[in-house]
Amino acid sequence: MPPQFPTALLLTRQLPRLPLPSAPLSPSSPRALRLPPPSPTPLLRRRLIRRPLLRGMASAAAAGGEAPAAPVEAPPAGEGARRPRLTLEELAWDNSFVRELPGDPRSDAIPREVLHACYTKVSPSAQVDNPKLVAWSDSVADILDLDHKDSWHTRFERPDFPHLFSGATPLVGSLPYAQCYGGHQFGVWAGQLGDGRAITLGEVLNSRGERWELQLKGCGKTPYSRFADGLAVLRSSIREFLCSEAMHGLGVPTTRALCLVETGKSVVRDMFYDGNAKAEPGAIVCRVAQSFLRFGSYQIHASRGKEDLEIVRRLADYTIRHHYPHLENMKKSEGLSFEAAMGESPAIDLTSNKYAAWAVEVAERTAYLIARWQGVGFTHGVLNTDNMSVLGLTIDYGPFGFLDAFDPSYTPNTTDLPGKRYCFANQPDVGLWNIAQFTGPLSSAELISKDEANYVMERYGTKFMDEYQSIMTRKLGLAKYNKQLISKLLNNLAVDKVDYTNFFRLLSNVKADPGIPESELLVPLKAALLDIGKERKEAWISWVQTYIEELVESGISDEERKAAMNSVNPKYILRNYLCQSAIDAAEQGDYEEVCRLLKVMQHPYDDQPGMEKYARLPPAWAYRPGVGMLSCSS
């Protein structure tokens, strides 16, 4: 197992208290984590000199947009006005991962331990029978400069497209491979994992100089498939396709999805691991990201001893060179300086160690990401270290779920039910635990010191608190963060099981008028506050009265505040029952609901007249097994 750093320096977290039924993390974790306070304390005896390390992220966060993976080159002169539109055959492939990193000398898909290699060259092998295009994302096509006439306008025009994106027909210029990585699963080191059913086709360079990897998920066996078949079913593939694009619409950093293809072949799955396996339609989703590197990509090599520590360094160098190039030649004059003194330890100057600066940026991107999850009520469900992106992206959509009734202990993963390690309220702590595991390989390879590793974890906590407080302040339309007001609100939401999304959307209708009669205070919220008794009604009236006092003090007009709140509180989220409705139709050959749902989720903050049904509360059937909660089987 990679070395782990203690978290003794991390103090009790300063988040609003959420009612939880049990301990924060399951017994399998070394210890329950606690985030540090938002500012240095005398207990740490630490002095900090802070300048903005993450300029790009800070600006993106302020604008409410997605933090960029890395700065990219501007297009050549004369090309910025109009981007080229390419056919699939004209894509500019550049396979740097394969070219610059050590690979497996074998290229077969026989399950085995792959040593001293970052990848194995292997081709898609899923069988197809009259494959069909289910859905397509125009915005991802734009990223790749693909001509929409060559993709999908009203109806897809290229008859060979489903074959190309099922892997049955190779894309010209691609060089397929499966990545080798390991990971901690539910707090336990699992050894080699790797791309067991995903094959990266290669990297495409677009007209803006951005590097985008294309990956087919569910396209056949690789050496990392272990005992599985390397395939995916339509059910899980629709969920991954839709949620990738829905999260982008919400402004949450995420991998993207170009298209979804039904293979025409059946795949056998035991959905609940109860011995009742059945045949389901097979499918393949094309995922797109600037990189699919994970924390486990570095862990696996450090776990194999001194012989492979050089691979950790090479992989870190590769990542910085291609995805964090601004860290290559840092200078103090560039304002990228963080220094810290811990007791008798020497000061930490990140400008003198690009690996430490990189680890800090990974930690801060991760903190930013998880704060955004908490803001929109998203629960990932499987926050293993092999599911943590080194670019701070949401990756690997399995048994995810958005909060309906507010429940801090909610987990959408049936496998996670015993300890609820990955429940909604635990995500910030688990993120920190995972960052601790990420720093282990870097320390083992002598890329960062123990003091630097501890500082990385502290920066995670500080960044998370900054982002979380900012998000919650904006969700309530406040001028400044009010911990007591927010804590009381979250407690009320949990006690009365109020719908998280609908409540915050309705909250913007509350007027900053202290003269509103007590009997009318809850009128703007009546669609969310259902079936509450007299005692609970009084609790809500008290909270709204305090809230209005804060609004009056802020001096912001009702109209301005409503517009600002509606820009951060979505009307539409990808509730599990909406996915299931689209899945049920698609399994009968009707893909229209998938396409409609995609269109709605691409603009979740807009009212979208005529689409109100997609903002409704879940029906009773939404809580049946396989809808509200799912297993990892797909």
N, C-alpha and C positions, 0 to 999 in steps of 0.2 A: 504494500500500500504506500502511496506517496506520503511523504512527511506531512504532518498537520501542525499548524501553529496554534497555541492556546489562545483563547479569547479573553483571558483574565483582565486585560486592560479595558475591555469594553464594558461600559456602565449600563445601568438600567435605562431602557429606551424611553424616550419622551413622547411617545405616541398617545393619542386618546385611548383610554382603556376600552377594550372590546370584550364583552362577556364570552368566555370560552368554557366549554364543559370539562376540559382536561388540560394536561400540561401542554406547553406550546409545541414541543417536538416529541416524536415517538422515542421509546427507550433505545432504539437502534442508533440514535445519534449520540456522539461523544458527550455533548452537553447542550443544554438549551442556550441559544444565543441571545444576547441583548445588544441592541444598537447603542452607539455612543450618543452623547448629547449633541445638539447642533452647534455647540461652540466648545473650545478647549476649557478644561476645568483645572483648578489648582491641584486636584488629586493627581493629575497626570504630570504636573510640573513641566508642561510643554509650552514652548513658545513657537508661534507659527508666523511665517511670512507668506501670505497668500496672494498670488496673482492668478488671473484666469487661465487655467490650463486647457479648459475645454471651450474655447471661444465659439466654435461651430455649434456645440451642443447648447451652450447658454443662449445663443441667439435663437436657436430652434425652439427651445423650451419657452422662451419669452413670447415667441410668436405662436406657440401652441402647435407647432409642427413636429415632424419626425426628425430626430437628430441624425445628421448625415454620418455615414460609415467612415468617410474620410474626405478630405478635400480632393477635388478632381480638376484635371486640366481644362482650361477654357477651350472651346472649339477654335480652329484656325480662323484667321481673319476672313470675313466674307461668308462664313458658314453658319454664323450664329442666328441669322435672320430666319433661315429655313433649314430644318434638319432633313437629311436625306431619308427616303423611304425605300427599304430594301426588301428583296425577296429572301426566302430562307437560304437560298444558295449563295446569297451575297453577304451573309453575316461574316463579320471579321472575328475569326476564332484565334485565341491566343492561350495556349495551354501551359501557363506558367507553373501551376502546381505540379504537374507531371514533369516539366522540364527542370525545375529547380530543386526538387526534393527527392529523397531516396524512395525507390519503389520496390515492390515485390518482384523478384525475378520470375515468378510464375504468373500465368494469366488465366488459370482455370478457376472454376467456381466451387471447387471442393472445399467444404468447411474445414478450417484448420486454424492454428495459431500462426499469424503472420508476424515475423520478427524483423526488426531493423528496417522497417518500411512505413511510410506515411500513407500508402495507397496500393491498390492492386488494379492493374488494367483488366477490366472485364466488361463484356458487352451485354446489353439487355437480352433477355432470353424468354420473356413472357410470351406464351402462345396467344394468338389473336384469331378471331373469326368474324370477319366483317366488322371491324372496330368502328365506333361512332364517336363523333365529337359531342360532348355534353354541354360544355360551356367554355367561354374564352374571355379574357380580360383585355379590353382595348388599352387601358392605361399601362399595363405591363408590355403590351406590344409597342407602345410609344417609347418606353424605356429602351427597348432593343432596336428602335428605328424600323420596326417591321411595317411594311405597307399593309394597311387594313384590307385592301383588296386581295392581298395575298393571305389574309387571315380570315376575319369574320366580320361581315357588315350586317346585313339582315340574316343571311344564311351563309355558311361557309362555302367557299367556291372551289378549293383545291381538293380533289377526291383522295389524294395521297396523304393529306395532313394527318388523319388518324393513325395511319401506318407510321409516319415519321415520329409522332409524339407518343406512340406506344412502344417505340424502340424496334418495331418489326423491320423498318427500313432505316438504315443509318443516315444521319444528317451529315452532309458534306462538310468536312473540316472538323468534325467533332473527334474527340479522343477519350472515350469513356473510361471511367475508373470508379472504384468504390474506396472510400476513405477508411483508414484504420484509426480507431480511437477506443478508449475505455471509459470508465465512469463509476461513480458511486450511485447505486440505486437504492432508494429509501435509506440512505445513510450508510450503506454497506458497500465496500469495494467489490465490484463485479468482474474485474479483469477486462480482457478484450471484449469489446462489443462491435463497434464499426457499423458501416452501412450495410445492414443485412437485407434490405429490400429497396435501397435507393442507389442509383448509379448517376454520377455526375457526367454530363456529356462533354463539358469543357467550359471555357470562359469566352464570353463575347465582349468585344470592345465596341462601345457605341460612339456616336459622333461627338459626345462631350468628354471623351477620354475615360469614361467609367467602365469598370470591369464587372461583368455580371455572369455568375455561374448559372447554368441550366442543369437541372437535375430531375430525373424521372423516378418517381416513387411508386413502387409496386411492379417493377419491370423484370423481376426475376432474381435468381439466386446469385450470391456472391460468396467469397470465402468467409464472410462475417455473418452468414445467415444462420449458423449453428444448426438447429433442428427444424427451422422454419422453411417455408417454400419461396420466400422472397416476393410474395404477391400481396396485393391489397384489394379490398372489396369496394364496391361503389359507395356503400354507406359511409365508411370512414373517409373516402376520397372526396366526397361532396363536402363533408364537414371541413376538411383541411382546405380545400379550394375556397369555399365561402368565407371561412374565418380569416384566412390570409388576407383577403381583400377587404373584409369588414374591419379588421384591425387597422389596416392602412387608412381606411375612411375615417376611423376614429382618431387618427393622428398618433397611433401607437407604433413604435418601431417594430417591424416584422419582416419575415421572409415573404415573398410574394408568390402568386400562382398565375402562370401564363394560361394554362388550359387544363381541361379534364377530359379524358377519353375513356369510354367504356370498351373493354376488350372483346366482348362477345363470348368470353369463356367464363365458366363458373369457378369459384374459389370456395373451398370448404372452411368454415370457421365455427368455433365453439364460443359464441359471444359471451357467455357468462361462466365459462370454465366449469360447466356442470355436467359435462358428458353428452350434451344435446347438440352436437355439431350439425350444421346444415349447409347446403350449397347456396352461395350468394353470387350476384353478378360481380365480375372482376372489373377493376378500373386502374388507371394510372394518371397521376397528377404531375404536371411539370412545374416544379418549384423553381423560383428565381431569387437569388440573393447575391450580394457582392462577395460573400464567402459563407460556406457552411462549416467553418472551423468551430469547434466547441471546446469547452474547458477540458473535456476528456481527450481531445486531440493531443494535448501536452502531457496529461496525466499518464497515459499508457506507456510512453517512452521512459518517463522517470521511474515508473514502477518496475522496469526491467533491469534496473541496476546501472552501474557506471558506464557500461558499454554503450548504452543508448542515450546518455545525457547530452552528447553532442547533437543528437537529433532534436532535442528540446531547444537547443540554441539555434539550430538551423531553421526550425519551424517558427521560432520567435522572430528571427531576422526576416524571414519570408513575410510574416504577418505585418511587421512594422513597415517593411519596404513597400508592400502593395496596398495596405489598408490604413496605415498610420504614418504616411511618409513625412508628415510635419514633425515627427519626433526624431528623424534621422540625424539632423544636424542642429540640435537645439543650442541656443545661446541665451545667456541671461538677459541680454538686451532685447530679446524677443518677448519678454514677459511670461516665460514659462517656468518660473521659479517657485518651488515650494520647499521651505526649509523647516525642519523641526528638530528640537533637542529633547531627548528623553533621559532625564536623570544624568547619568555619567556617559551615556551614549553620544557619539559624535552627531553633529547636525546632519540632517538628510537634505541633500540638494538634488532634486530630480533632474536638473539640467545637466548633471554630470553622469547620469545613468539612464539611458534611453529605455532600458527594460523596466526600471522602477516607474518611470513616467508612463510607460505603456500600461503597466499593471494598474496604476492609478486610474488611467482613462478607461480601462475595461471595467474597473469597479464602479466608476461614476456612471458609465453608460448603463450598467446593470441596475444600479440604484434608480436612475432616471426611468428605466423601463418598468421596473416593478412599481414605482410610484404611479406611473400612468395606468398600470393594471388596476391598482387599488382605486384610482379615480373613476374608472368606468365599470368597476365591479367584475373584473375578469379573473377567473381562477384557472391556472394552467393545468393543474391536476397531476403532472408528472415532472416535478422539478429536480430530476436527477442531473448530475453534472454533465452527462452526455447530451442533455437537452438544453444546455446553457450556451448561447452564442457568444463568441469572443468579440463580436461587433455590437453586442447589446441589443439583439433582435429577438422577438418572440419566434421560437422555432419549434417544430415538431408538435403539430396540433393533433393530440390524441383525445383522451376523455376530458376535454376542457368544458368550461361552463361559465356563463355570466350569471351573476346573482339575480334571482327573481325576488322573492321575499328576502329581506336582509338577514343573513345568518352568517356571522363571522366564522363559524365552524364548518361552513359548507365546503364539501369536497365533491367534485363531479366523478371521481374515480372510485369505483367499487373496491379496487385493490387497496386503496388508501383508507378505507373505512375503519379498520381496527385502531390505528393511532392518529389518523387525520394529520399526518405530518405535513401534507401539502395543502391544507385547507386555506381558505381565503385569508384569514387573519395571520397565518404563519408565513405567508410568502416573503415578507421583508426579512424575517429572521433566517429563513432557508436560503435566501439570496446571499446573505452574509456568510452562512456556513459554506455555501458553494464557492464564494470568493476565497475563503480560507483554503479550500482544496486546490483552487487554481494557483494560488501563490506557492503551494508546495513544490511542484515541479520546477518552478523558476528558482527557488532557493536551492533545491537539490543540484541544479545545473550551475549554481553559483552565479546566477544572473542578478539576483537581488539578495539583500541581507535580511536577517530576521527583523531588524528594526524597520526596514523598508516594507516588509510584508505586513507587519502590524500597522504601519501607516496607511497602507493600501486599504486595509479593513476599516480603519477609522474614516478614511475618505468616503468609503461606501456609506457609512452611517450618516455622515454629515450631508452628503449629497441627497440621500434618501429623505432626510428630514426637511431639507430645503425644498425639494420638489413636492413632497407630500403636503407640507403646509401651504405651499403656493397653490397647489391644485385644489385643496379643500377650501381655501379662502376664495378662490375664483368660483368654485361650484356654488358657494353661498352668496356670491355677489358682495362680499365684504371688502372694506378698505384695508383691513389688517387681520392677521390670524388671531382667532379667539379660541384657545384650546378648550376652555370650559364650555362654551356654547356648542362647539363641534362634538365634544365628548358626550354631552347630554343628548344631542341629536342622534348620534349613533346608538346610544343606549335605547332611546325611544324607538328607533327604527327596528332594533333587534327584538325588543319586548313585544311590539305589535306586529312583527313580521311584515313590515311595509315594503312594497316594491321599491327597490333601490333606484332604478332608472326613472320610473314614472314620478316618484316623489320629487327628485331634484329638478325634473323638467317642469313640474307644476309649481315648484317653489318660486320660480321667477314671476309668478302672478301675484305674489304677496306685495302689497303696497306699503311704502314707508310713511304710514299715517297712524300716529299714536291715538287718533280719535276714533278709530274703527271700533264699533261696539263689540263687546266680548262674544256675543252670540254669532257674530259674522267673521270672527278671526280665522276659523278653519274652513270657510267656504272655498277659498282657492285650492285647498288641499283635499277636499272631500272625496275626489276620485281615487285618492291613494290611501286615505285613512278609513279603511273599511272595518266594520264590525268592532268598533272600540266602545267600551263601556264608559260610564260617567267618570270614574276615577282616572282612566287613561285619557279621556277627553280633557279633563282639567290639566293633566300633565302636558298635553300638547298645547293647550291655550297658554299656559305659563311659558312654554318654550317660544312660541310665536311672539308673545309680548316682548320677551327679551331680544328676540331676533329683530323685531321692528325697531326697538331702541337702537340697536347697532346700525341698522339701515339709515335711520334718521341722522345719526352722528356722522355717517360717511358723507352725506351731502350729495350723493349721486342720484340723478333723476330716475324715476321708475322705468322710463323708456330705455334709457341708456343701460341701466343695470339688467333689464330683461334681455336685451340684445346680447350683452356680454355673457350672461349666464347661459343662454341658449346656445352660445358658441362653444361651451365646454360641457354642457349636460345634454347628451344625445337623446333624441326622441326614439331612435331605433337602435336596438342591439340584436345580435344574432343569438336569440334565445334558442335553447335546444329543441323546443317543440317546433319552431319554424324550420330548423334544419330537418327535423323528422318528416314534416309535411312534404318538403322538397324531395327527400329521399324516397318516401312512399310513392310519389308520382314518378320519379325517375326509374325506380325499379319496375314500373309498368311501361316504361318506354317514353314517358312524357317528361321532357327536360325543361318545359316552359317555366315551371315554378322555380327551378334553380336559377334561371336567367332573371326572372323578376326579383327574386330575393337578392341576387347580386347587385342589381341596379339600385334597389332601396338602400342596401348597406354601404354603397359607395358614397352616399350623402346622408349620413345618420343625423346630422345636426339641422337639416332642413325639414320644414313641416311636410312637404310632399303631399299636397291635397289628393285624396283618393286612395292613399296608401295607409290610412289610419289603422287598418286591421293588423298591420305588422307591429303596432305598438301596444296591442292588447295584452292583458295579463294571460298567463298560461291557462289553458283549459284543464279540466280534471285529468284527462288522459295523459297530460304532459309529465305526470309524476310516476308513470308506470316504468318498470325496469327497462333499460335500453334507450330511454328518452332523456329523463332528468339526470340519470347517472349511467355511466358506461364503464366498461372494462378496457384494458389496453389491447384487447383482441380485435384485430382488423385485417 
